[in-house]
Amino acid sequence: MHPSRLAVPLASLARDVRRAFSIANELGVRGLEIDGRHGIDLLALSDTGIRQLKKWLDDAGLRVAAVSFVTRGGYADLDRLEARVAATKQALGQARRLGATVLLGRLGDIPPAEDADAWQMLIDVVSDIGRTGQQVGAMLCAEAGRAGPDDLQRLLAAVPEGSLQVDLVTGALLVHGHDPTTTAERLAVHTGYVHATDAIPGAFAGHGRAVPLGTGQVDLPPVLATLEEQGYRGWLGLEATATEPAVAREELAAASAMLLG
């Protein structure tokens, strides 16, 4: 794995942005994920703020690999849907201005096709967001983990091409009862981002727990080999299970060393 393809979450490195950039360099990675809701307030970021942030990134030799923008509700949930869609569209533009081409998010519950009204609403909303994404040059990238490959394939087939991409989260796939390698085979052509995470499944789907990379039951090499064979050349994001920055940094250092080694 080349270091130019590895990315880590900015918020896990340090509370001070410039200190976080320095730590990213120490880890040997070149990409950063920005949390646009609970890290840097993406929607409130001014033109001046964007210019300053991009200058610091350039000075550190780093890039924004992706921006995360996880909404409180899903895109088939009528409650505050209009405001949610408007915020997502604004976030797409802000992410692109920072240099990212993907906005990481969650679709929420994907209705069954039998629920015709909810299903059509989700198609219409994702298609609408997709049109904005094509205009600004960034695409909504929905997590494959909580949402399974069957539902995601069904939605991808129903919306216009180029409306939506998939973020393969290997640990979440395992926890929710989906095989990460099989999912990679099925969704590689639609994959816009990959999170290399690990987990231990529970007795029931959705009841497992995240663990540091290399200590759980995710068999990562065949996932990466499958994506490579299918032509995926995008970013590989790492995550820390720890929330305290010093511990999170150690975890990310171990994960990056394992993948770069």
Backbone as CSV, one residue per row, in Angstrom:
resi,resn,N_x,N_y,N_z,CA_x,CA_y,CA_z,C_x,C_y,C_z
1,MET,0.840,-1.191,0.000,0.000,0.000,0.000,0.880,1.248,0.000
2,HIS,0.633,2.146,-0.952,1.419,3.375,-1.036,0.847,4.403,-0.063
3,PRO,1.716,5.156,0.648,1.220,6.131,1.624,0.331,7.205,1.012
4,SER,0.462,7.452,-0.295,-0.353,8.480,-0.930,-1.823,8.085,-0.999
5,ARG,-2.153,6.841,-0.655,-3.545,6.387,-0.705,-4.162,6.228,0.678
6,LEU,-3.393,6.457,1.741,-3.913,6.305,3.098,-4.402,7.636,3.656
7,ALA,-5.537,7.577,4.354,-6.102,8.778,4.972,-6.531,8.474,6.392
8,VAL,-6.447,9.473,7.258,-6.843,9.312,8.659,-7.764,10.472,9.046
9,PRO,-8.602,10.272,10.066,-9.514,11.346,10.494,-8.754,12.459,11.211
10,LEU,-8.980,13.667,10.785,-8.322,14.820,11.391,-8.606,14.891,12.889
11,ALA,-9.844,14.675,13.277,-10.248,14.846,14.680,-9.582,13.850,15.614
12,SER,-9.122,12.709,15.091,-8.492,11.697,15.947,-7.034,12.018,16.261
13,LEU,-6.447,12.977,15.548,-5.014,13.244,15.698,-4.712,14.263,16.787
14,ALA,-5.440,15.357,16.789,-5.202,16.424,17.764,-6.330,17.430,17.660
15,ARG,-6.557,18.160,18.718,-7.601,19.184,18.688,-7.158,20.399,17.887
16,ASP,-5.858,20.693,17.893,-5.318,21.805,17.111,-5.064,21.333,15.681
17,VAL,-5.601,22.056,14.714,-5.542,21.622,13.320,-4.112,21.503,12.818
18,ARG,-3.294,22.484,13.072,-1.933,22.458,12.540,-1.106,21.365,13.219
19,ARG,-1.369,21.104,14.492,-0.699,19.994,15.171,-1.130,18.668,14.544
20,ALA,-2.407,18.562,14.186,-2.909,17.349,13.540,-2.217,17.119,12.201
21,PHE,-1.966,18.198,11.452,-1.265,18.060,10.174,0.138,17.501,10.389
22,SER,0.814,17.986,11.412,2.160,17.510,11.711,2.148,16.028,12.086
23,ILE,1.163,15.615,12.864,1.065,14.208,13.260,0.791,13.324,12.051
24,ALA,-0.060,13.794,11.129,-0.338,13.026,9.915,0.945,12.756,9.142
25,ASN,1.801,13.749,9.062,3.091,13.555,8.402,3.948,12.533,9.129
26,GLU,3.910,12.558,10.456,4.671,11.588,11.233,4.172,10.164,10.985
27,LEU,2.865,10.034,10.756,2.283,8.715,10.485,2.614,8.221,9.085
28,GLY,3.044,9.116,8.217,3.398,8.723,6.859,2.227,8.653,5.902
29,VAL,1.091,9.277,6.269,-0.075,9.281,5.385,-0.139,10.622,4.660
30,ARG,-0.964,10.671,3.610,-1.062,11.901,2.818,-2.473,12.464,2.762
31,GLY,-3.450,11.724,3.298,-4.829,12.183,3.235,-5.448,12.379,4.602
32,LEU,-6.392,13.316,4.669,-7.118,13.576,5.907,-8.618,13.535,5.632
33,GLU,-9.353,12.980,6.577,-10.810,13.045,6.544,-11.259,14.131,7.517
34,ILE,-12.118,15.005,7.032,-12.643,16.081,7.870,-14.092,15.778,8.220
35,ASP,-14.416,15.836,9.503,-15.792,15.681,9.955,-16.477,17.031,9.823
36,GLY,-17.379,17.142,8.865,-18.016,18.420,8.576,-19.168,18.779,9.487
37,ARG,-19.497,17.905,10.431,-20.580,18.211,11.371,-20.071,18.360,12.802
38,HIS,-19.164,17.491,13.211,-18.723,17.489,14.608,-17.236,17.833,14.758
39,GLY,-16.573,18.164,13.655,-15.184,18.599,13.711,-15.121,20.049,13.285
40,ILE,-14.745,20.281,12.051,-14.817,21.613,11.467,-16.242,21.833,10.979
41,ASP,-16.842,22.970,11.353,-18.217,23.263,10.933,-18.201,23.622,9.453
42,LEU,-18.474,22.630,8.632,-18.322,22.781,7.185,-19.220,23.879,6.631
43,LEU,-20.470,23.930,7.084,-21.420,24.877,6.505,-21.134,26.311,6.935
44,ALA,-20.423,26.486,8.039,-20.086,27.830,8.519,-18.696,28.282,8.063
45,LEU,-17.996,27.418,7.330,-16.626,27.728,6.929,-16.634,28.816,5.848
46,SER,-15.999,29.925,6.139,-15.998,31.072,5.222,-14.981,30.888,4.108
47,ASP,-15.042,31.770,3.110,-14.054,31.750,2.031,-12.642,31.892,2.589
48,THR,-12.507,32.792,3.555,-11.194,33.000,4.172,-10.735,31.746,4.908
49,GLY,-11.657,31.117,5.607,-11.320,29.894,6.326,-10.888,28.780,5.390
50,ILE,-11.561,28.655,4.263,-11.197,27.623,3.291,-9.818,27.899,2.717
51,ARG,-9.553,29.151,2.375,-8.227,29.498,1.821,-7.127,29.210,2.829
52,GLN,-7.365,29.552,4.095,-6.342,29.320,5.124,-6.094,27.838,5.325
53,LEU,-7.173,27.071,5.375,-7.051,25.633,5.583,-6.312,24.975,4.418
54,LYS,-6.613,25.383,3.215,-5.947,24.817,2.042,-4.463,25.191,2.017
55,LYS,-4.140,26.399,2.468,-2.727,26.794,2.528,-1.967,25.927,3.522
56,TRP,-2.550,25.701,4.688,-1.896,24.854,5.680,-1.731,23.430,5.150
57,LEU,-2.743,22.927,4.455,-2.646,21.592,3.860,-1.517,21.527,2.839
58,ASP,-1.461,22.519,1.967,-0.407,22.562,0.948,0.971,22.621,1.600
59,ASP,1.110,23.458,2.624,2.396,23.584,3.318,2.822,22.258,3.949
60,ALA,1.850,21.458,4.379,2.143,20.174,5.030,2.218,19.018,4.042
61,GLY,1.929,19.292,2.764,1.955,18.224,1.767,0.813,17.236,1.929
62,LEU,-0.341,17.721,2.400,-1.494,16.861,2.666,-2.674,17.257,1.788
63,ARG,-3.648,16.347,1.695,-4.872,16.601,0.936,-6.078,16.189,1.763
64,VAL,-7.204,16.813,1.476,-8.460,16.359,2.068,-8.951,15.196,1.223
65,ALA,-8.902,13.995,1.790,-9.321,12.801,1.063,-10.837,12.716,0.973
66,ALA,-11.511,13.109,2.032,-12.963,13.037,2.072,-13.473,13.928,3.191
67,VAL,-14.723,14.324,3.055,-15.413,15.058,4.110,-16.599,14.213,4.557
68,SER,-16.729,14.043,5.857,-17.848,13.291,6.425,-18.973,14.263,6.788
69,PHE,-20.193,13.888,6.401,-21.344,14.732,6.729,-22.533,13.804,6.978
70,VAL,-22.569,13.249,8.188,-23.604,12.282,8.558,-24.797,13.036,9.139
71,THR,-25.907,13.007,8.441,-27.098,13.729,8.877,-27.824,12.969,9.990
72,ARG,-28.642,13.698,10.743,-29.346,13.074,11.869,-30.403,12.090,11.392
73,GLY,-31.029,12.383,10.286,-32.039,11.498,9.742,-31.632,10.993,8.378
74,GLY,-32.396,10.043,7.857,-32.108,9.487,6.552,-32.788,10.266,5.440
75,TYR,-32.521,9.858,4.220,-33.053,10.563,3.061,-34.404,10.006,2.606
76,ALA,-34.961,9.066,3.364,-36.337,8.632,3.140,-37.194,8.969,4.361
77,ASP,-36.677,9.836,5.222,-37.362,10.262,6.439,-37.926,11.659,6.189
78,LEU,-39.242,11.796,6.210,-39.887,13.070,5.872,-39.589,14.184,6.875
79,ASP,-39.305,13.836,8.124,-39.068,14.841,9.154,-37.830,15.676,8.811
80,ARG,-38.023,16.962,8.557,-36.947,17.910,8.231,-36.155,17.488,6.993
81,LEU,-36.793,16.788,6.085,-36.087,16.287,4.908,-35.576,17.418,4.025
82,GLU,-36.389,18.439,3.829,-35.976,19.541,2.951,-34.708,20.205,3.461
83,ALA,-34.646,20.459,4.775,-33.458,21.084,5.359,-32.251,20.151,5.262
84,ARG,-32.487,18.851,5.432,-31.405,17.859,5.347,-30.809,17.819,3.942
85,VAL,-31.670,17.839,2.945,-31.198,17.811,1.554,-30.440,19.094,1.229
86,ALA,-30.965,20.233,1.663,-30.295,21.505,1.392,-28.912,21.543,2.035
87,ALA,-28.803,21.044,3.270,-27.512,21.025,3.957,-26.527,20.095,3.252
88,THR,-27.027,18.957,2.770,-26.162,18.012,2.062,-25.638,18.635,0.773
89,LYS,-26.483,19.334,0.055,-26.054,19.988,-1.185,-24.995,21.053,-0.893
90,GLN,-25.223,21.836,0.165,-24.227,22.840,0.537,-22.916,22.177,0.931
91,ALA,-23.003,21.074,1.658,-21.803,20.362,2.090,-21.027,19.810,0.900
92,LEU,-21.722,19.356,-0.127,-21.041,18.878,-1.337,-20.175,19.977,-1.936
93,GLY,-20.727,21.185,-2.030,-19.955,22.299,-2.585,-18.764,22.666,-1.731
94,GLN,-18.962,22.670,-0.409,-17.864,22.997,0.497,-16.769,21.932,0.453
95,ALA,-17.176,20.664,0.377,-16.189,19.582,0.306,-15.328,19.735,-0.944
96,ARG,-15.968,20.053,-2.057,-15.200,20.201,-3.312,-14.248,21.376,-3.226
97,ARG,-14.665,22.446,-2.580,-13.786,23.613,-2.434,-12.548,23.280,-1.606
98,LEU,-12.685,22.310,-0.717,-11.543,21.869,0.082,-10.678,20.843,-0.659
99,GLY,-11.140,20.421,-1.823,-10.349,19.498,-2.630,-10.838,18.068,-2.623
100,ALA,-11.907,17.779,-1.867,-12.444,16.419,-1.810,-13.457,16.203,-2.921
101,THR,-13.534,14.979,-3.412,-14.520,14.636,-4.435,-15.609,13.721,-3.891
102,VAL,-15.516,13.342,-2.610,-16.561,12.520,-2.000,-17.009,13.134,-0.682
103,LEU,-18.311,13.035,-0.439,-18.915,13.445,0.820,-19.479,12.184,1.461
104,LEU,-18.880,11.769,2.565,-19.263,10.524,3.213,-20.511,10.728,4.063
105,GLY,-21.491,9.843,3.883,-22.721,9.969,4.650,-23.443,8.640,4.771
106,ARG,-24.625,8.691,5.367,-25.476,7.509,5.513,-26.842,7.811,4.940
107,LEU,-27.388,6.848,4.235,-28.690,7.035,3.610,-29.834,6.903,4.599
108,GLY,-29.603,6.246,5.731,-30.690,5.884,6.615,-31.321,4.594,6.127
109,ASP,-32.479,4.278,6.653,-33.161,3.056,6.247,-33.553,3.132,4.775
110,ILE,-33.246,2.090,4.026,-33.646,2.016,2.620,-34.963,1.247,2.559
111,PRO,-36.038,1.905,2.132,-37.350,1.247,2.153,-37.402,0.076,1.174
112,PRO,-38.234,-0.906,1.476,-38.442,-1.974,0.498,-39.170,-1.420,-0.725
113,ALA,-38.980,-2.054,-1.866,-39.639,-1.598,-3.088,-41.154,-1.633,-2.950
114,GLU,-41.677,-2.508,-2.075,-43.119,-2.619,-1.881,-43.706,-1.353,-1.257
115,ASP,-42.873,-0.626,-0.503,-43.318,0.664,0.060,-43.079,1.718,-1.009
116,ALA,-43.989,1.761,-1.981,-43.751,2.506,-3.216,-43.484,3.988,-2.979
117,ASP,-44.237,4.606,-2.076,-44.077,6.051,-1.864,-42.713,6.378,-1.264
118,ALA,-42.340,5.661,-0.205,-41.053,5.921,0.447,-39.893,5.586,-0.488
119,TRP,-40.026,4.491,-1.227,-38.985,4.081,-2.154,-38.788,5.128,-3.249
120,GLN,-39.891,5.630,-3.812,-39.785,6.649,-4.856,-39.218,7.949,-4.295
121,MET,-39.589,8.277,-3.062,-39.051,9.498,-2.450,-37.535,9.400,-2.305
122,LEU,-37.034,8.244,-1.869,-35.594,8.079,-1.733,-34.905,8.201,-3.092
123,ILE,-35.472,7.599,-4.112,-34.906,7.712,-5.457,-34.857,9.166,-5.891
124,ASP,-35.951,9.890,-5.672,-36.010,11.293,-6.090,-34.994,12.144,-5.336
125,VAL,-34.871,11.911,-4.027,-33.945,12.710,-3.212,-32.499,12.436,-3.602
126,VAL,-32.139,11.162,-3.731,-30.761,10.821,-4.094,-30.432,11.328,-5.503
127,SER,-31.386,11.257,-6.407,-31.166,11.771,-7.763,-30.955,13.286,-7.743
128,ASP,-31.730,13.979,-6.909,-31.613,15.430,-6.779,-30.248,15.811,-6.209
129,ILE,-29.839,15.122,-5.142,-28.516,15.371,-4.557,-27.428,15.039,-5.576
130,GLY,-27.641,13.970,-6.335,-26.665,13.583,-7.349,-26.478,14.637,-8.419
131,ARG,-27.554,15.307,-8.822,-27.430,16.376,-9.828,-26.566,17.515,-9.302
132,THR,-26.776,17.859,-8.028,-25.923,18.891,-7.426,-24.475,18.427,-7.363
133,GLY,-24.273,17.175,-6.996,-22.910,16.641,-6.933,-22.200,16.720,-8.268
134,GLN,-22.902,16.421,-9.353,-22.297,16.493,-10.684,-21.955,17.930,-11.052
135,GLN,-22.774,18.863,-10.599,-22.518,20.274,-10.896,-21.280,20.799,-10.180
136,VAL,-21.097,20.381,-8.915,-19.992,20.932,-8.124,-18.731,20.084,-8.212
137,GLY,-18.866,18.808,-8.626,-17.688,17.948,-8.753,-17.382,17.103,-7.537
138,ALA,-18.389,16.865,-6.696,-18.232,15.955,-5.541,-19.487,15.103,-5.451
139,MET,-19.343,13.868,-4.958,-20.477,12.950,-4.953,-20.757,12.422,-3.550
140,LEU,-22.044,12.268,-3.248,-22.437,11.620,-2.003,-21.988,10.167,-2.040
141,CYS,-21.339,9.744,-0.956,-20.760,8.400,-0.880,-21.354,7.724,0.359
142,ALA,-22.296,6.812,0.132,-23.083,6.233,1.216,-22.398,5.025,1.820
143,GLU,-22.467,4.921,3.135,-21.805,3.819,3.837,-22.412,2.473,3.486
144,ALA,-21.568,1.546,3.084,-21.944,0.146,2.956,-21.486,-0.546,4.224
145,GLY,-22.424,-0.875,5.052,-22.150,-1.480,6.358,-23.497,-1.660,7.005
146,ARG,-24.017,-0.563,7.527,-25.398,-0.588,7.992,-26.337,-0.866,6.819
147,ALA,-26.087,-0.194,5.704,-26.821,-0.513,4.475,-26.089,-1.663,3.781
148,GLY,-26.820,-2.706,3.457,-26.208,-3.890,2.870,-26.093,-3.812,1.362
149,PRO,-25.337,-4.717,0.763,-25.104,-4.682,-0.677,-26.372,-4.867,-1.503
150,ASP,-27.321,-5.672,-1.031,-28.553,-5.875,-1.797,-29.322,-4.571,-1.951
151,ASP,-29.548,-3.878,-0.820,-30.288,-2.618,-0.866,-29.534,-1.551,-1.649
152,LEU,-28.221,-1.498,-1.481,-27.443,-0.493,-2.193,-27.454,-0.754,-3.704
153,GLN,-27.321,-1.999,-4.104,-27.389,-2.311,-5.536,-28.753,-1.958,-6.109
154,ARG,-29.801,-2.220,-5.361,-31.151,-1.894,-5.809,-31.308,-0.383,-6.015
155,LEU,-30.772,0.406,-5.090,-30.868,1.857,-5.209,-29.983,2.382,-6.333
156,LEU,-28.766,1.861,-6.437,-27.856,2.306,-7.489,-28.439,2.043,-8.880
157,ALA,-29.175,0.954,-9.017,-29.794,0.628,-10.302,-30.981,1.533,-10.612
158,ALA,-31.551,2.148,-9.557,-32.768,2.937,-9.737,-32.507,4.423,-9.966
159,VAL,-31.326,4.914,-9.595,-31.015,6.339,-9.749,-30.144,6.548,-10.987
160,PRO,-30.121,7.768,-11.533,-29.281,8.018,-12.705,-27.805,7.729,-12.409
161,GLU,-27.099,7.246,-13.410,-25.679,6.962,-13.253,-24.934,8.215,-12.811
162,GLY,-24.035,8.050,-11.860,-23.264,9.186,-11.363,-23.938,9.953,-10.243
163,SER,-25.061,9.406,-9.709,-25.764,10.080,-8.612,-25.197,9.740,-7.242
164,LEU,-24.640,8.549,-7.112,-24.286,8.021,-5.794,-23.100,7.080,-5.902
165,GLN,-22.239,7.135,-4.877,-21.165,6.162,-4.746,-21.277,5.471,-3.390
166,VAL,-20.400,4.508,-3.160,-20.444,3.687,-1.956,-19.135,3.814,-1.186
167,ASP,-19.259,3.897,0.125,-18.114,3.864,1.035,-18.105,2.492,1.698
168,LEU,-17.164,1.643,1.296,-17.075,0.298,1.871,-16.404,0.377,3.242
169,VAL,-17.137,0.054,4.286,-16.613,0.078,5.650,-16.527,-1.377,6.107
170,THR,-15.340,-1.944,6.049,-15.196,-3.392,6.198,-15.679,-3.904,7.557
171,GLY,-15.343,-3.197,8.622,-15.764,-3.641,9.950,-17.273,-3.588,10.119
172,ALA,-17.899,-2.518,9.637,-19.353,-2.384,9.748,-20.060,-3.450,8.924
173,LEU,-19.512,-3.790,7.769,-20.101,-4.855,6.962,-20.130,-6.169,7.746
174,LEU,-19.002,-6.492,8.384,-18.935,-7.727,9.160,-19.946,-7.722,10.298
175,VAL,-20.016,-6.618,11.022,-20.919,-6.513,12.169,-22.376,-6.690,11.743
176,HIS,-22.709,-6.187,10.551,-24.103,-6.240,10.093,-24.390,-7.471,9.244
177,GLY,-23.484,-8.442,9.287,-23.759,-9.734,8.681,-23.459,-9.857,7.210
178,HIS,-22.620,-8.945,6.685,-22.272,-8.981,5.264,-20.794,-9.329,5.102
179,ASP,-20.488,-10.145,4.119,-19.103,-10.510,3.869,-18.385,-9.368,3.142
180,PRO,-17.326,-8.804,3.717,-16.663,-7.661,3.089,-16.104,-7.953,1.696
181,THR,-15.528,-9.137,1.494,-14.951,-9.452,0.187,-16.037,-9.598,-0.872
182,THR,-17.107,-10.298,-0.545,-18.219,-10.443,-1.488,-18.841,-9.093,-1.807
183,THR,-18.973,-8.247,-0.796,-19.519,-6.905,-1.021,-18.600,-6.102,-1.934
184,ALA,-17.299,-6.223,-1.725,-16.349,-5.528,-2.596,-16.486,-5.991,-4.038
185,GLU,-16.672,-7.288,-4.242,-16.851,-7.810,-5.599,-18.090,-7.225,-6.252
186,ARG,-19.153,-7.106,-5.479,-20.431,-6.657,-6.037,-20.486,-5.152,-6.257
187,LEU,-19.799,-4.392,-5.402,-19.963,-2.936,-5.434,-18.707,-2.180,-5.863
188,ALA,-17.674,-2.900,-6.294,-16.404,-2.237,-6.619,-16.577,-1.123,-7.642
189,VAL,-17.392,-1.350,-8.652,-17.553,-0.366,-9.725,-18.221,0.909,-9.213
190,HIS,-18.932,0.806,-8.094,-19.612,1.973,-7.517,-18.884,2.529,-6.297
191,THR,-17.721,1.991,-5.975,-17.015,2.377,-4.751,-16.236,3.671,-4.947
192,GLY,-16.537,4.642,-4.089,-15.828,5.920,-4.143,-14.866,6.111,-2.995
193,TYR,-14.978,5.257,-1.973,-14.104,5.379,-0.799,-14.132,4.046,-0.066
194,VAL,-13.050,3.752,0.660,-12.961,2.516,1.429,-12.433,2.836,2.821
195,HIS,-13.095,2.291,3.838,-12.588,2.367,5.203,-12.120,0.979,5.629
196,ALA,-10.833,0.860,5.918,-10.255,-0.396,6.396,-10.419,-0.437,7.911
197,THR,-11.505,-1.079,8.357,-11.779,-1.168,9.786,-11.961,-2.631,10.164
198,ASP,-11.854,-2.905,11.445,-11.935,-4.280,11.929,-13.035,-4.373,12.984
199,ALA,-13.491,-5.592,13.215,-14.585,-5.783,14.163,-14.667,-7.234,14.588
200,ILE,-15.423,-7.439,15.644,-15.799,-8.773,16.095,-17.314,-8.845,16.047
201,PRO,-17.872,-9.780,15.275,-19.334,-9.841,15.171,-19.964,-10.335,16.458
202,GLY,-21.226,-9.941,16.667,-21.966,-10.416,17.826,-22.826,-11.629,17.477
203,ALA,-23.676,-12.010,18.403,-24.550,-13.162,18.176,-25.599,-12.874,17.114
204,PHE,-25.941,-11.570,16.964,-26.931,-11.175,15.980,-26.345,-10.049,15.122
205,ALA,-26.822,-9.939,13.883,-26.350,-8.886,12.996,-26.575,-7.519,13.635
206,GLY,-25.537,-6.705,13.593,-25.621,-5.370,14.170,-25.201,-5.291,15.617
207,HIS,-24.825,-6.423,16.222,-24.501,-6.429,17.651,-23.022,-6.712,17.926
208,GLY,-22.163,-6.546,16.947,-20.741,-6.726,17.167,-20.101,-5.461,17.712
209,ARG,-18.783,-5.429,17.672,-18.079,-4.231,18.154,-16.828,-3.998,17.324
210,ALA,-16.490,-2.723,17.182,-15.286,-2.331,16.469,-14.063,-2.597,17.334
211,VAL,-12.967,-3.023,16.702,-11.695,-3.254,17.389,-10.574,-2.701,16.517
212,PRO,-9.389,-2.468,17.081,-8.281,-1.974,16.269,-7.972,-2.885,15.083
213,LEU,-7.550,-2.289,13.992,-7.263,-3.034,12.771,-6.240,-4.135,13.039
214,GLY,-6.565,-5.337,12.554,-5.671,-6.467,12.728,-5.944,-7.298,13.958
215,THR,-6.921,-6.893,14.776,-7.211,-7.635,16.010,-8.590,-8.288,15.987
216,GLY,-9.321,-8.121,14.883,-10.661,-8.674,14.794,-10.761,-9.774,13.758
217,GLN,-11.928,-9.907,13.152,-12.200,-11.012,12.242,-12.355,-10.580,10.786
218,VAL,-12.065,-9.325,10.476,-12.092,-8.901,9.081,-10.834,-9.392,8.376
219,ASP,-11.026,-10.110,7.280,-9.893,-10.582,6.469,-9.661,-9.530,5.386
220,LEU,-8.796,-8.567,5.675,-8.646,-7.402,4.808,-7.933,-7.675,3.481
221,PRO,-6.859,-8.483,3.436,-6.131,-8.655,2.166,-7.002,-9.040,0.975
222,PRO,-7.942,-10.006,1.101,-8.755,-10.316,-0.083,-9.684,-9.182,-0.485
223,VAL,-10.103,-8.358,0.464,-10.921,-7.190,0.122,-10.109,-6.219,-0.735
224,LEU,-8.889,-5.928,-0.285,-8.035,-4.996,-1.019,-7.640,-5.575,-2.375
225,ALA,-7.375,-6.879,-2.422,-7.016,-7.511,-3.693,-8.176,-7.446,-4.679
226,THR,-9.390,-7.676,-4.194,-10.577,-7.614,-5.051,-10.771,-6.214,-5.610
227,LEU,-10.631,-5.212,-4.755,-10.792,-3.830,-5.212,-9.717,-3.456,-6.226
228,GLU,-8.496,-3.906,-5.970,-7.393,-3.636,-6.901,-7.683,-4.269,-8.261
229,GLU,-8.150,-5.496,-8.238,-8.460,-6.189,-9.494,-9.584,-5.495,-10.255
230,GLN,-10.516,-4.903,-9.516,-11.648,-4.232,-10.140,-11.346,-2.787,-10.534
231,GLY,-10.106,-2.352,-10.278,-9.690,-1.029,-10.727,-9.853,0.099,-9.735
232,TYR,-10.122,-0.211,-8.462,-10.234,0.860,-7.473,-8.849,1.435,-7.170
233,ARG,-8.717,2.747,-7.314,-7.433,3.414,-7.062,-7.613,4.589,-6.103
234,GLY,-8.686,4.570,-5.347,-8.983,5.690,-4.466,-8.332,5.559,-3.097
235,TRP,-8.851,6.359,-2.180,-8.296,6.425,-0.835,-8.700,5.220,0.005
236,LEU,-7.838,4.916,0.970,-8.121,3.905,1.979,-8.086,4.604,3.331
237,GLY,-9.264,4.759,3.934,-9.348,5.481,5.191,-9.181,4.571,6.394
238,LEU,-8.488,5.067,7.398,-8.314,4.354,8.667,-9.166,5.027,9.731
239,GLU,-9.564,4.269,10.735,-10.322,4.819,11.851,-9.749,4.298,13.158
240,ALA,-9.917,5.084,14.205,-9.488,4.655,15.536,-10.718,4.323,16.366
241,THR,-10.638,3.262,17.151,-11.740,2.937,18.053,-11.662,3.772,19.327
242,ALA,-10.460,4.233,19.665,-10.268,5.065,20.857,-10.713,6.494,20.571
243,THR,-11.212,7.175,21.589,-11.637,8.568,21.430,-10.612,9.550,21.993
244,GLU,-9.774,9.099,22.908,-8.746,9.989,23.470,-7.627,10.130,22.438
245,PRO,-7.255,11.373,22.056,-6.322,11.575,20.941,-5.006,10.811,21.038
246,ALA,-4.394,10.758,22.200,-3.095,10.089,22.322,-3.222,8.592,22.024
247,VAL,-4.283,7.974,22.527,-4.502,6.546,22.280,-4.898,6.326,20.823
248,ALA,-5.731,7.221,20.297,-6.157,7.109,18.902,-4.966,7.213,17.964
249,ARG,-4.032,8.097,18.289,-2.840,8.253,17.442,-2.020,6.967,17.421
250,GLU,-1.875,6.322,18.563,-1.136,5.060,18.618,-1.821,3.994,17.761
251,GLU,-3.135,3.964,17.840,-3.892,2.973,17.070,-3.748,3.224,15.572
252,LEU,-3.845,4.492,15.179,-3.706,4.825,13.757,-2.282,4.577,13.263
253,ALA,-1.306,4.837,14.122,0.083,4.566,13.758,0.303,3.086,13.498
254,ALA,-0.272,2.248,14.360,-0.133,0.796,14.179,-0.828,0.332,12.908
255,ALA,-2.004,0.888,12.634,-2.755,0.499,11.433,-2.023,0.926,10.173
256,SER,-1.502,2.158,10.156,-0.803,2.633,8.965,0.497,1.857,8.754
257,ALA,1.188,1.535,9.860,2.423,0.750,9.740,2.136,-0.636,9.182
258,MET,1.017,-1.237,9.599,0.651,-2.560,9.108,0.374,-2.529,7.601
259,LEU,-0.323,-1.495,7.142,-0.679,-1.419,5.733,0.492,-0.974,4.865
260,LEU,1.354,-0.154,5.420,2.515,0.314,4.648,3.678,-0.660,4.686
261,GLY,3.645,-1.555,5.704,4.771,-2.441,5.916,4.863,-3.572,4.947
